[in-house]
Amino acid sequence: MAISRTSLALDAAGPHRRLPRSGYMQRPPAFHQAFDGHLLLYDVFRHADGERVLGIGPPPRNLLALLKASRTVARPSGTPLALKLYASLSTSIFEWTGAPAGTEALELQVADQRFMLPVQPNHSDALSGARLLSTINKNNDLAWIGYWARWHVQLHRTDTIVLFDNGSDAYPIAAIEETLAGVDGLKAFAVIDFPHAFGPVDPLVRTDPFWARFAQIASMSIVLRRFAATARGFLNCDIDELANPPGDTPIYDSLDRTRAGLLILPGIWVEPDAAPLASIFDHSAFAWTGTEKERRRTPAKWVLDPRRPWVGNLGVHPYWHSIRGRPMLGKSFLPDAFFWHFKAINTGWKDAGRASAPIRNAGDICEDTLLRARHAQLRAPAYARVACAI
């Protein structure tokens, strides 16, 4: 079935808007055009416990006092609800308590604005034990999406994919659904329309310059709290990234060897190939990486066991490269647990020019025989419709 979301933005013509970090600093106009100052919530849904209601949004920043003074009533009962906010640098979780059974919507009063927010269902029970993979997409070639999905299904036994589409205009969402429906072994998927501002890079801060890219970070919390709360594992891996099965073991099963259920995956860049490419190609066209001396490391990704008790704390927020709020010494690393990051699988929508920046000296690259062998392990595409939408 289709997945609906409940989003909320303040009136753009009103007096209230989110301000950036170090707001006194003068940023270029392009930053302010891309910065989302009015969105409050990307989604509102029942907690996996069936009692609380959660909202996922950007960080409140200067809007915190305004939100703390807000009033929320459950509808149709009219029961007043208590709100608690769990904020981090780039995202926040709203927790409403006291909503009785049968609550269909929240009536939220923020300053002089009133909003009616339908409460969406939680899908974690239906996906209990799932081996879940998630990403955000914009106009990635459908062949790339298909190969990325088949790789993780065949090598890691991924059985569920949650994909957020960030305003693709090269094809309709139905085309992504058709692609995933043809992946043999994929049991369930959801393609979620997510046309929000992706967010800018902040040129004036040294620490966490990507902090204002709220949408993707918030999408990870939506996955964790609405879909993956009781999953076997939640793998964060983008369409230009393919995870290696360490010791030929699916990455989800490797979580049993970690201290806290959080396995960090270092990355290795896969260089573009100078040879001409066919008009339709996928990751299997590339298997050249840097030599051991010149190997380029790319920022890490992760796979998480959401069933570990510490993950239930709403102060835990998944980010691109790790989990904020994790316990001390909570990160684990394992031999051969890493991913390949493909420079050529790139449309330029958030990282223009990467595909055209290979290692300059041809003597500094070599064929990655393990990657080539992994490509060879994949079966040919299966086009039978075997997966179903969540």
N, C-alpha and C positions, 0 to 999 in steps of 0.2 A: 504494500500500500504506500501511497505518497506520504512523505513526512512533512508536516506543517510546523512552522515556527511562529513564535510571537515576538516581534521586535518592537522597539519603542525609541523614539527620538523626540527631544524637546523641540518646540517651535523655533525654527531658524530665525524668525523675525523677533523673537522674544529677547529678554535681557540676560538670559542665563546661557552660558556655554563653557565647555571645558577649556582650560588654558594649558599650554604646554609647560614642560619643565623649564625652570629658569626663564619665566615668561618675560623678564625685562630684556632679554637678549634679542637682538634684531635678526630675524631669520628671513631667507629669501621668500618671495611670494609663492613659489612652487611648493614650499613646505606647508604654508597655511592653506593652500588650495587642496592639498592631499590629506591634511590633518582633520580627523573627525571630532569636532567639538560639541556635537549635539546628540549623538546616539547614546542612549542609556542602557539598552538591553538588546542583545542578539536573540535571546530565547528565554522563555518562561515555561517550566515544566514541573511535574511532580518529582520529588526526590525518590530514589529507589526504595526507600522505606515506606512509601505510600502515604506518609503523614505530612512531611514538610513540602514546601514549594520553593523551587530554586529559580533564580534568574542569573544569566551570564552576560556580563557587559564589559566595556572598557573600564579602566581605573577611574574612580570618581574625581580624583584630584581636588580642585577648588570647589567642586559640587558636593563634597562630602557633607557639609553642614546642611545644605539644602535637602539632601536625601535623608539624613537623619531626622529632619523635621517633617518628612512626608508622612502621609496617613494612608493605610491600606485596609480595605474591607473585603472579605470574601463574599462572592456572589454565587448563588442567590440568597445565602443565609443572612448576610449583613453582619457577620462576625468580624470584629476588629482583629487585625493580625499584628504580631510583633515582627519587626525587621531587624536583622543583623547583617552587617556588611563585612566581607572578607576580601580585602583589597591587596593587590601587589602592584609591581611597577607597571605592568601592561594589561592587566585584566582584573576583574572582580567578580565575586559571587554574592548575590543577594539571597538571604535565607529568611523566608517567612514561616513563622510557626503559628499554630492555632487554627489552621484551615480545617474545617470539619469535612467529613466524608460527603461527597456530592458537590464539592466546590468546583464550579465550572470556569470561573474567571476571578480576577482580582481587580478591584476598583482602586486605582492609585491616584492620590492627590499630591502633586509636586508643585509647591508655590501656588500659582493661580491656574495651573493646568491640571485637568482631570483626564485619566486614561482608563479604558477598560481592556484588560489583558487576559485573553483566553489562556487557560492552563492546559498545556499539552501533556500527553501521556509519557511515561517513562517506559523504555523498551528493554531495560536491563534483565528483567526476569526472562523474557523471551530469548535473550542472547546469553543466558547463563552458560558458562564454560566455553564461550566462543573464542576463537583465535582471530582477533580483530586487527585490521589494518586500516589506517586513515590518512587522508591527505586533503589538501586544497588544490583546486585546479582552475586554470584559465587558458582555454584554447590549446592545451596540449594535444598533439596529434592522437587520434583515436588508436592508431597502431601502437603508440607508446603506452597508452593506458592499458591496452590489452596485454602487452608483453609484461608490463609491471605487475599486473594482476596475476597472470599465469605463473610468473616466476615465484611469487610468494605463495601461491596456492600449491604449486608442485614441489617446491623445495622446503617450504615451512608448514605446509598443511593449513595455511590461512583459509578460513571458511566464511569470513564476514568482512565486508568492506563498507566503510562510511566515507563518502567523498563529498566535499563541499565544492560547489561550482561557483566561482567568484566572477560571474558575469561573462561567461564565454559567449562570443558572437560568431564564432566560426562554425558552430553547429548547435542544435538544440539539446537540451538535457536528455531528451529521449534517445539521442544517439549514444550518449555515454551509457545509459541504461541498457541499450541494445548490446553494446560492447561487453559490459560486465555479465549480462545474461548468457553470453556465449562462452564464458570461462568454465571449463569442465572442472568440477570439484568445489566451486564456490557455492555455498549454500544460501547465502543471503547478502543483500547489499542495499544501501540507501544512497541516492544522489540528491543532495540537499541544495536547493537554490539559495545562494548566499551572495547577493550582489552588492555587498557593502564596500565602502572604501577600504582598500588594502592598507593604506597608511604610508607615510613617508619615512625616509631615513633622516635623522636629525643631524644636520651638519655642525652643530655647535656644542655637542656634548661628547666627551671622550669615552665615558662609560655607558655601555648599552645604547649605542646610537640608533638601534633598530626598535627602541622601546615603543614608538608610536605606531607600529604595525599591529594594531589591536586585533584585527579580524582573525588572522590565522591563529594567534595564541588563544583567543576566546573559543575558536572552533574546537581546540583540543579539550578544553574544559567541558564543552557541550558533549563531546564524545565520551569522556570519562564519566560524567555524572548522569547522562541520559541514556547511553547505550552500553557502556562497558563496565558498569559498577561490579558485576559478578562474572566478568569474562575471564577466560584462562589467561589471556594476555592481550595487551594493547601495544601494537607496534606503530611507532611514528616514523614514517618513511615516505618521502615524496616520490613523484612519478619519475624524476631523474635519478633515483636512488634505488639500489638493489642490495638487500641484506644477504650476507654470506651465511650459510648454515654451518656453524662451528662443529668440526668433526662429523659432518654430514648429519648433524642433529638439528631439527627445526628450532628456530630461535626461541619459540615459546617454551619448549621443553627445557631450554637452558636456564630458564628462570629458577628452576628448582635448585640450581647450584649457586644461587646468589644469597647474600645475607638478608637483604630486605625486599627482594622481588623487583629490583631495578637494575637492569643490565645496560650499561653505556656502550654504544657502538662507535668506535672511531671510524673516520671515513678516509677513503683513498680516491683522489681524482682520477677519472678515466679521460684520457686526452682525445681531442677530436682527431679523426683520421683525415689526412690530406687527400686521400683518393676520392674521386667523384662518387656521390651516393645516388642510389635510385630515388625516384620521386617519393616512394613509400619505403621507409626504413624504421628500424627500432633499435633497441640497445644492443642487439646481437651483432650489429655492424662494428662495434667498438670493443677492443680488448687491449689497448695500449695504455700503460701507466708509467710513472717515473721509475727509474732504477732505484735500488735501495738508497743510493746516495742522494738522489734528486727527488725522491717520492714526495709529492705534495699532499699534505694532510688537510682534510676539509673538516669543518666543525662537526662534532659528534651528533648522533641521534640516539634513540633509546627504545627499549621495550620494557613494559611495566606489567606486574601482576596486580591488578586493581583490588584483588581480594585481601591483600595484606591489610591488617587493621589500621596502620598509620595513614593509608590512602583515604580512609573515610573522613579524615579531618578536612573541613572545607577551607582551611588555610593552606592546603596543598594545591599547587597550581602547575600543570604541565606547561612547559615552554619548549621552544624549538630544540634545544640542545641538552636539557636536563629537566629535573622536576624541582620547583621551588617549594620549600617547606618540607623536604625530605628529612629523614632522621640523620644525625651525625654518622658518618661512615656508611651512609645508605647506598652509595654508588658501588657497583661491582663491574669488573672487567674480566673477560675470559679470553684465552688464546683463540684466535681465528674468529672471534665475534666482532665483525666489522661490516661496513657496507661500502659499495662502490658508488661513486658520485660522477655521473656522466655529463661532461661539459656540453656535448653536442645535443643532448636531449633538453632543449632550451628554446623557448619562444621569445625570450627577452622581456617578458611581462613584469618581472621584478628584478632581473639581473642582466641587463643588456650588455652584450659584448663578451660574455663568458665563453661562448662557443668559438669565438675567433681569437682566443688567447691561449694557444697551446704552449708547452715548453719549447723554447726557441731552438735549442740544440738537439738535433735528432739523435745524437749519441746519448742523450739523457733519458730516453724512453726505451722501453722494451715491451715485448708481448707478455701479458699477464697470463701465464698458462693455466692458473686456477680459474680465472674468469672465463677463459676460452672453454675450459672443461665444463664449467657451470652452464654456459650457453648451450653446450652440446647436450646437457641433461634434459633440457626442456623438450617436451613433446610438441608436435605441430599443433597449431591452434585448433581447438574443437569448437565448432560453431553451433552445436545443438544447444537449445535454450534449456539450461539446467538450473540456473540460479534464479532466485525469486527476490523481489523487492521486499524490504522489511515492512 
